[in-house]
């Protein structure tokens, strides 16, 4: 039998919207804070950090020198003046980058011998 007012066939079904659920079956559990994954601690690789710092310094000094070639600054508008005028700063940056790289290699050899 079909009912035209009930197209989904739910005629005669009880109304569940007013139903109350008993609370006695549910228990409150204390919540614990999630600790997350704790990775095992690895020793600090100082040689690698110093070596990376040396390469970063070398790259930054190189980019700074190339940028200074494109600017009109205290060395004047002539390209030759800017090129040779920036050489002392470039040489100093290369020296300190070399020092960092040498210290990184030395630390790496010290860690390998231990």
DSSP file (Angstrom, degrees, kcal/mol; ACC not computed):
  #  RESIDUE AA STRUCTURE BP1 BP2  ACC     N-H-->O    O-->H-N    N-H-->O    O-->H-N    TCO  KAPPA ALPHA  PHI   PSI    X-CA   Y-CA   Z-CA
    1    1 A X              0   0    0      0, 0.0     2,-0.4     0, 0.0     0, 0.0   0.000 360.0 360.0 360.0 135.1    0.0    0.0    0.0
    2    2 A X        -     0   0    0      7,-0.0     2,-0.5     2,-0.0     5,-0.1  -0.875 360.0-152.0-112.2 142.4    1.4    3.4   -0.9
    3    3 A X    >   -     0   0    0      3,-0.4     3,-1.2    -2,-0.4     6,-0.2  -0.950   6.4-152.6-110.5 121.5    0.7    6.6    0.9
    4    4 A X  T 3  S+     0   0    0     -2,-0.5     3,-0.2     1,-0.3    -1,-0.1   0.778  96.0  54.2 -67.1 -25.7    1.0    9.8   -1.2
    5    5 A X  T 3  S+     0   0    0      1,-0.2     2,-0.5     2,-0.1    -1,-0.3   0.643 107.4  54.1 -80.2 -13.9    2.0   12.0    1.7
    6    6 A X    X   +     0   0    0     -3,-1.2     3,-1.2     1,-0.1    -3,-0.4  -0.752  60.4 169.5-123.1  82.1    4.9    9.7    2.6
    7    7 A X  T 3  S+     0   0    0     -2,-0.5    -1,-0.1     1,-0.3    -2,-0.1   0.685  75.7  54.5 -70.9 -15.7    7.1    9.2   -0.5
    8    8 A X  T 3  S-     0   0    0      0, 0.0    -1,-0.3     0, 0.0    -2,-0.0   0.376 109.4-114.9-101.7   5.6    9.9    7.5    1.4
    9    9 A X  S <  S+     0   0    0     -3,-1.2    -2,-0.1    -6,-0.2    -3,-0.0   0.824  74.9 128.0  72.1  33.0    7.9    4.7    3.0
   10   10 A X    >   +     0   0    0      3,-0.1     3,-1.7     2,-0.0     2,-0.2   0.102  27.0 138.7-106.6  22.4    8.3    5.8    6.6
   11   11 A X  T 3  S+     0   0    0      1,-0.3     3,-0.1    -5,-0.2    -5,-0.0  -0.480  72.6  16.0 -68.9 132.1    4.7    5.8    7.5
   12   12 A X  T 3  S+     0   0    0      1,-0.3    -1,-0.3    -2,-0.2     2,-0.2   0.457  90.1 135.9  87.1   0.8    4.1    4.3   10.9
   13   13 A X    <   -     0   0    0     -3,-1.7    -1,-0.3     1,-0.1     2,-0.1  -0.579  60.7-106.5 -80.2 144.4    7.7    4.6   12.1
   14   14 A X        -     0   0    0     -2,-0.2     2,-0.6    -3,-0.1    -1,-0.1  -0.374  33.0-108.2 -69.8 151.0    8.3    5.9   15.6
   15   15 A X        -     0   0    0      1,-0.1     3,-0.4    -2,-0.1    -1,-0.1  -0.706  34.1-178.0 -81.9 115.5    9.6    9.4   16.0
   16   16 A X    >   +     0   0    0     -2,-0.6     3,-0.9     1,-0.2    -1,-0.1   0.455  63.1  87.2 -94.2  -2.2   13.2    9.2   17.2
   17   17 A X  T 3  S+     0   0    0      1,-0.2    -1,-0.2     3,-0.0    -2,-0.0   0.761  92.2  44.5 -71.6 -22.5   13.9   12.9   17.5
   18   18 A X  T 3  S+     0   0    0     -3,-0.4    -1,-0.2     2,-0.1     2,-0.1   0.438  85.4 121.3 -97.8  -1.3   12.5   13.1   21.1
   19   19 A X    <   -     0   0    0     -3,-0.9     2,-0.4     1,-0.1    -3,-0.0  -0.414  51.3-147.5 -73.4 136.5   14.3    9.9   22.4
   20   20 A X        -     0   0    0     -2,-0.1     2,-0.4     0, 0.0    -2,-0.1  -0.845   8.1-141.3-101.4 136.8   16.6   10.3   25.4
   21   21 A X        -     0   0    0     -2,-0.4     2,-0.2     1,-0.0     0, 0.0  -0.785  25.1-109.8 -97.2 141.2   19.7    8.1   25.7
   22   22 A X        -     0   0    0     -2,-0.4     3,-0.4     1,-0.1     4,-0.1  -0.466  19.6-157.2 -69.9 138.7   20.7    6.8   29.1
   23   23 A X  S >  S+     0   0    0      1,-0.2     3,-0.9    -2,-0.2    -1,-0.1   0.493  76.6  84.8 -93.7  -4.4   23.9    8.3   30.4
   24   24 A X  T 3  S+     0   0    0      1,-0.2    -1,-0.2     3,-0.0    -2,-0.0   0.748  83.6  58.3 -72.5 -21.3   24.8    5.5   32.8
   25   25 A X  T 3  S+     0   0    0     -3,-0.4     2,-0.4     2,-0.0    -1,-0.2   0.618  94.0  78.2 -82.3 -11.9   26.5    3.5   30.1
   26   26 A X    <   -     0   0    0     -3,-0.9     2,-0.4    -4,-0.1    -3,-0.0  -0.824  62.8-164.8-102.9 135.3   29.0    6.2   29.3
   27   27 A X        -     0   0    0     -2,-0.4     2,-0.6     2,-0.0    -3,-0.0  -0.912  20.9-123.3-118.0 146.2   32.1    6.8   31.4
   28   28 A X        -     0   0    0     -2,-0.4     2,-0.4     3,-0.0    -2,-0.0  -0.773  25.7-161.5 -87.1 122.4   34.3    9.8   31.4
   29   29 A X        -     0   0    0     -2,-0.6     2,-0.2     1,-0.0    -2,-0.0  -0.863  26.5-110.3-101.8 137.6   37.9    8.9   30.8
   30   30 A X        -     0   0    0     -2,-0.4     2,-0.3     1,-0.1    -1,-0.0  -0.463  35.0-127.2 -66.5 134.5   40.7   11.4   31.8
   31   31 A X        -     0   0    0     -2,-0.2     2,-0.4     1,-0.0    -1,-0.1  -0.651  18.4-150.2 -86.8 138.1   42.3   12.8   28.7
   32   32 A X        -     0   0    0     -2,-0.3     2,-0.2     1,-0.0     3,-0.0  -0.840  23.1-108.8-106.6 143.9   46.0   12.6   28.4
   33   33 A X        -     0   0    0     -2,-0.4     2,-0.4     1,-0.1    -1,-0.0  -0.477  37.9-109.4 -69.9 139.2   48.1   15.2   26.5
   34   34 A X        -     0   0    0     -2,-0.2    -1,-0.1     1,-0.2     0, 0.0  -0.567  26.7-164.4 -72.4 124.0   49.5   13.8   23.3
   35   35 A X        -     0   0    0     -2,-0.4    -1,-0.2     1,-0.1    -2,-0.0   0.759  25.9-152.1 -82.6 -25.7   53.3   13.4   23.7
   36   36 A X        -     0   0    0      2,-0.1     2,-0.5     1,-0.0    -1,-0.1  -0.109  37.3 -43.3  79.0 177.3   54.0   13.1   20.0
   37   37 A X        -     0   0    0      1,-0.0     2,-0.7     0, 0.0    -1,-0.0  -0.715  52.2-157.4 -84.7 126.0   56.9   11.2   18.4
   38   38 A X        -     0   0    0     -2,-0.5     2,-0.1     3,-0.0     3,-0.1  -0.906  12.8-145.2-106.8 110.3   60.2   11.9   20.2
   39   39 A X        -     0   0    0     -2,-0.7     2,-0.1     1,-0.1     3,-0.0  -0.407  27.8 -98.0 -73.3 147.5   63.1   11.2   17.8
   40   40 A X        -     0   0    0      1,-0.1     2,-0.3    -2,-0.1    -1,-0.1  -0.408  44.9-106.5 -64.9 142.0   66.3    9.8   19.2
   41   41 A X        -     0   0    0     -2,-0.1     2,-0.3    -3,-0.1    -1,-0.1  -0.540  32.9-159.8 -74.4 127.0   68.9   12.4   19.9
   42   42 A X        -     0   0    0     -2,-0.3     3,-0.1     1,-0.1    -3,-0.0  -0.808  29.7 -99.9-101.4 148.2   71.7   12.4   17.5
   43   43 A X        -     0   0    0     -2,-0.3     2,-0.3     1,-0.1    -1,-0.1  -0.355  45.0 -97.7 -66.1 149.1   75.0   14.1   18.4
   44   44 A X        -     0   0    0      1,-0.1     2,-1.4     2,-0.0     3,-0.2  -0.514  28.1-143.3 -69.9 124.3   75.5   17.6   17.0
   45   45 A X     >  +     0   0    0     -2,-0.3     4,-1.8     1,-0.2     3,-0.2  -0.683  26.7 172.6 -91.5  85.9   77.7   17.4   13.9
   46   46 A X  H  > S+     0   0    0     -2,-1.4     4,-2.6     1,-0.2     5,-0.2   0.843  72.7  59.0 -66.3 -34.8   79.6   20.6   14.4
   47   47 A X  H  > S+     0   0    0      1,-0.2     4,-2.1     2,-0.2    -1,-0.2   0.910 107.3  46.8 -61.7 -41.6   82.0   19.9   11.4
   48   48 A X  H  > S+     0   0    0      2,-0.2     4,-2.4    -3,-0.2    -1,-0.2   0.899 111.9  50.3 -67.4 -40.1   79.1   19.8    9.0
   49   49 A X  H  X S+     0   0    0     -4,-1.8     4,-2.2     2,-0.2    -2,-0.2   0.916 112.1  47.0 -64.5 -43.2   77.5   23.0   10.5
   50   50 A X  H  X S+     0   0    0     -4,-2.6     4,-2.1     2,-0.2    -1,-0.2   0.891 111.9  50.9 -67.2 -38.6   80.8   24.9   10.2
   51   51 A X  H  X S+     0   0    0     -4,-2.1     4,-1.9    -5,-0.2    -2,-0.2   0.920 110.8  48.1 -64.2 -43.3   81.4   23.7    6.6
   52   52 A X  H  X S+     0   0    0     -4,-2.4     4,-2.3     1,-0.2    -2,-0.2   0.899 109.9  53.2 -62.9 -40.1   77.9   24.8    5.6
   53   53 A X  H  X S+     0   0    0     -4,-2.2     4,-2.6     1,-0.2    -1,-0.2   0.885 106.5  53.3 -62.4 -38.4   78.5   28.2    7.3
   54   54 A X  H  X S+     0   0    0     -4,-2.1     4,-2.3     2,-0.2    -1,-0.2   0.915 110.2  46.2 -62.0 -43.7   81.7   28.6    5.2
   55   55 A X  H  X S+     0   0    0     -4,-1.9     4,-2.4     2,-0.2    -2,-0.2   0.874 111.9  51.8 -67.0 -36.8   79.8   27.9    2.0
   56   56 A X  H  X S+     0   0    0     -4,-2.3     4,-2.7     2,-0.2     5,-0.2   0.928 110.2  48.3 -64.9 -44.2   77.0   30.3    3.0
   57   57 A X  H  X S+     0   0    0     -4,-2.6     4,-2.5     1,-0.2     5,-0.2   0.925 111.8  49.9 -61.4 -44.1   79.6   33.1    3.8
   58   58 A X  H  X S+     0   0    0     -4,-2.3     4,-2.2     1,-0.2    -1,-0.2   0.916 112.4  47.5 -61.1 -43.4   81.3   32.5    0.4
   59   59 A X  H  X S+     0   0    0     -4,-2.4     4,-2.4     2,-0.2    -2,-0.2   0.913 112.6  48.0 -64.5 -43.2   78.0   32.7   -1.4
   60   60 A X  H  X S+     0   0    0     -4,-2.7     4,-2.4     2,-0.2    -2,-0.2   0.895 111.9  49.4 -66.6 -39.5   76.9   35.8    0.3
   61   61 A X  H  X S+     0   0    0     -4,-2.5     4,-2.4    -5,-0.2    -1,-0.2   0.914 111.9  49.6 -64.8 -41.7   80.2   37.6   -0.3
   62   62 A X  H  X S+     0   0    0     -4,-2.2     4,-2.4    -5,-0.2    -2,-0.2   0.922 112.7  45.8 -63.1 -44.2   80.1   36.6   -3.9
   63   63 A X  H  X S+     0   0    0     -4,-2.4     4,-2.4     1,-0.2    -1,-0.2   0.893 111.8  52.5 -65.9 -39.3   76.6   37.9   -4.4
   64   64 A X  H  X S+     0   0    0     -4,-2.4     4,-2.2     2,-0.2    -2,-0.2   0.905 110.3  48.1 -63.0 -41.2   77.4   41.1   -2.5
   65   65 A X  H  X S+     0   0    0     -4,-2.4     4,-1.3     2,-0.2    -2,-0.2   0.930 112.1  48.4 -65.3 -45.0   80.4   41.7   -4.8
   66   66 A X  H  X S+     0   0    0     -4,-2.4     4,-0.6     1,-0.2     3,-0.2   0.887 111.6  50.6 -63.1 -37.3   78.4   41.1   -7.9
   67   67 A X  H >< S+     0   0    0     -4,-2.4     3,-1.2     1,-0.2     4,-0.4   0.899 105.7  55.8 -65.7 -39.4   75.6   43.4   -6.7
   68   68 A X  H >< S+     0   0    0     -4,-2.2     3,-0.8     1,-0.3    -1,-0.2   0.786  98.4  63.1 -66.2 -24.3   78.2   46.1   -5.9
   69   69 A X  H 3< S+     0   0    0     -4,-1.3    -1,-0.3    -3,-0.2    -2,-0.2   0.760 102.5  50.1 -68.5 -23.1   79.3   46.0   -9.6
   70   70 A X  T << S+     0   0    0     -3,-1.2     2,-0.3    -4,-0.6    -1,-0.2   0.505 100.7  79.5 -92.6  -4.1   75.9   47.1  -10.7
   71   71 A X  S <  S-     0   0    0     -3,-0.8     2,-0.8    -4,-0.4    11,-0.0  -0.761  74.9-129.4-109.3 148.7   75.6   50.1   -8.4
   72   72 A X        +     0   0    0     -2,-0.3     5,-0.2     2,-0.1     2,-0.1  -0.864  54.9 142.7 -89.5 110.4   77.0   53.6   -8.5
   73   73 A X  B >   -A   76   0A   0     -2,-0.8     3,-2.0     3,-0.6     9,-0.0  -0.363  65.7 -47.5-130.8-151.7   78.6   53.9   -5.1
   74   74 A X  T 3  S+     0   0    0      1,-0.3     3,-0.1    -2,-0.1    -2,-0.1   0.673 125.9  63.8 -64.3 -16.6   81.7   55.5   -3.4
   75   75 A X  T 3  S-     0   0    0      1,-0.3    -1,-0.3     2,-0.0     3,-0.2   0.530 111.1-113.5 -87.3  -4.7   84.0   54.0   -6.0
   76   76 A X  B <   -A   73   0A   0     -3,-2.0    -3,-0.6     1,-0.2    -1,-0.3  -0.251  31.3 -69.1 101.1 172.5   82.4   56.1   -8.8
   77   77 A X  S    S+     0   0    0     -5,-0.2     2,-0.3    -3,-0.1    -1,-0.2   0.609  96.7 103.5 -79.8 -11.2   80.3   55.4  -11.9
   78   78 A X     >  -     0   0    0     -3,-0.2     4,-1.9     1,-0.1     5,-0.2  -0.546  68.1-142.4 -76.7 133.7   83.2   53.7  -13.8
   79   79 A X  H  > S+     0   0    0     -2,-0.3     4,-2.9     1,-0.2     5,-0.2   0.885 100.4  54.9 -63.3 -39.3   83.0   49.9  -13.9
   80   80 A X  H  > S+     0   0    0      1,-0.2     4,-2.5     2,-0.2     5,-0.3   0.882 106.7  51.3 -62.0 -38.7   86.7   49.4  -13.5
   81   81 A X  H  > S+     0   0    0      1,-0.2     4,-2.1     2,-0.2    -1,-0.2   0.909 113.6  44.2 -64.6 -41.3   86.7   51.5  -10.3
   82   82 A X  H  X S+     0   0    0     -4,-1.9     4,-1.6     2,-0.2    -2,-0.2   0.901 113.1  52.3 -68.8 -39.4   83.9   49.4   -8.9
   83   83 A X  H  < S+     0   0    0     -4,-2.9     4,-0.2     1,-0.2    -2,-0.2   0.954 120.7  30.6 -62.5 -51.2   85.5   46.2  -10.0
   84   84 A X  H >< S+     0   0    0     -4,-2.5     3,-0.7     1,-0.2     4,-0.4   0.775 114.9  61.0 -81.7 -25.3   88.9   46.9   -8.4
   85   85 A X  H 3< S+     0   0    0     -4,-2.1     3,-0.3    -5,-0.3     4,-0.3   0.802 105.0  48.6 -70.1 -28.2   87.5   49.0   -5.6
   86   86 A X  T 3X S+     0   0    0     -4,-1.6     4,-2.0     1,-0.2    -1,-0.2   0.484  85.8  92.8 -89.3  -2.4   85.5   46.0   -4.3
   87   87 A X  H <> S+     0   0    0     -3,-0.7     4,-3.0     1,-0.2     5,-0.2   0.882  79.5  55.1 -61.3 -41.1   88.4   43.6   -4.4
   88   88 A X  H  > S+     0   0    0     -4,-0.4     4,-2.2    -3,-0.3    -1,-0.2   0.918 111.0  45.3 -61.7 -40.1   89.6   44.1   -0.8
   89   89 A X  H  > S+     0   0    0     -4,-0.3     4,-2.2     2,-0.2    -1,-0.2   0.889 113.9  49.7 -67.0 -38.3   86.1   43.2    0.6
   90   90 A X  H  X S+     0   0    0     -4,-2.0     4,-2.4     2,-0.2    -2,-0.2   0.923 111.5  48.5 -64.3 -44.5   85.9   40.3   -1.8
   91   91 A X  H  X S+     0   0    0     -4,-3.0     4,-2.3     1,-0.2    -2,-0.2   0.894 111.0  50.5 -64.2 -39.8   89.3   39.0   -0.7
   92   92 A X  H  X S+     0   0    0     -4,-2.2     4,-2.3    -5,-0.2    -1,-0.2   0.912 111.3  48.1 -65.3 -41.6   88.4   39.4    3.0
   93   93 A X  H  X S+     0   0    0     -4,-2.2     4,-2.2     2,-0.2    -2,-0.2   0.900 111.6  49.3 -65.6 -40.8   85.2   37.5    2.6
   94   94 A X  H  X S+     0   0    0     -4,-2.4     4,-2.4     2,-0.2    -1,-0.2   0.892 109.9  53.2 -64.7 -38.6   86.9   34.7    0.6
   95   95 A X  H  X S+     0   0    0     -4,-2.3     4,-2.2     2,-0.2    -2,-0.2   0.946 111.3  44.1 -61.0 -48.8   89.6   34.5    3.4
   96   96 A X  H  X S+     0   0    0     -4,-2.3     4,-2.2     1,-0.2    -1,-0.2   0.848 112.4  52.3 -69.4 -32.7   87.0   34.1    6.2
   97   97 A X  H  X S+     0   0    0     -4,-2.2     4,-2.4     2,-0.2    -1,-0.2   0.909 109.7  50.2 -65.8 -40.2   85.0   31.6    4.2
   98   98 A X  H  X S+     0   0    0     -4,-2.4     4,-2.6     2,-0.2    -2,-0.2   0.878 108.1  53.0 -63.3 -38.3   88.2   29.6    3.7
   99   99 A X  H  X S+     0   0    0     -4,-2.2     4,-2.5     2,-0.2    -2,-0.2   0.936 110.5  47.0 -62.0 -45.4   88.9   29.8    7.4
  100  100 A X  H  X S+     0   0    0     -4,-2.2     4,-2.2     1,-0.2    -2,-0.2   0.906 112.9  48.8 -63.3 -40.8   85.5   28.3    8.1
  101  101 A X  H  X S+     0   0    0     -4,-2.4     4,-2.2     2,-0.2    -1,-0.2   0.904 111.8  49.1 -65.8 -40.3   85.9   25.6    5.5
  102  102 A X  H  X S+     0   0    0     -4,-2.6     4,-2.5     2,-0.2    -2,-0.2   0.907 111.3  49.2 -65.7 -40.9   89.3   24.7    6.9
  103  103 A X  H  X S+     0   0    0     -4,-2.5     4,-2.8     1,-0.2    -1,-0.2   0.885 109.7  53.0 -65.0 -37.6   88.0   24.6   10.5
  104  104 A X  H  X S+     0   0    0     -4,-2.2     4,-2.0     2,-0.2    -2,-0.2   0.905 110.6  46.1 -63.5 -41.7   85.1   22.4    9.2
  105  105 A X  H  X S+     0   0    0     -4,-2.2     4,-2.1     2,-0.2    -2,-0.2   0.920 113.0  50.2 -66.0 -42.9   87.5   19.9    7.6
  106  106 A X  H  X S+     0   0    0     -4,-2.5     4,-2.0     1,-0.2    -2,-0.2   0.917 111.1  48.3 -61.9 -44.1   89.7   19.9   10.7
  107  107 A X  H  X S+     0   0    0     -4,-2.8     4,-2.4     1,-0.2    -1,-0.2   0.883 109.0  54.4 -64.0 -37.2   86.7   19.2   13.0
  108  108 A X  H  X S+     0   0    0     -4,-2.0     4,-1.8     1,-0.2    -1,-0.2   0.899 109.4  46.9 -63.1 -40.4   85.6   16.4   10.7
  109  109 A X  H  X S+     0   0    0     -4,-2.1     4,-1.7     2,-0.2    -1,-0.2   0.857 111.1  52.4 -69.7 -34.5   89.0   14.8   11.0
  110  110 A X  H  X S+     0   0    0     -4,-2.0     4,-0.8     1,-0.2    -2,-0.2   0.904 111.1  46.5 -67.1 -40.1   88.9   15.2   14.7
  111  111 A X  H  < S+     0   0    0     -4,-2.4     3,-0.3     1,-0.2    -2,-0.2   0.853 110.7  53.3 -70.6 -33.5   85.5   13.5   14.9
  112  112 A X  H  < S+     0   0    0     -4,-1.8    -1,-0.2     1,-0.2    -2,-0.2   0.839 107.7  50.6 -70.6 -32.0   86.6   10.7   12.6
  113  113 A X  H  <        0   0    0     -4,-1.7    -1,-0.2     1,-0.2    -2,-0.2   0.689 360.0 360.0 -80.0 -16.8   89.6    9.9   14.8
  114  114 A X     <        0   0    0     -4,-0.8    -1,-0.2    -3,-0.3    -2,-0.2   0.473 360.0 360.0 -78.3 360.0   87.6    9.7   18.0
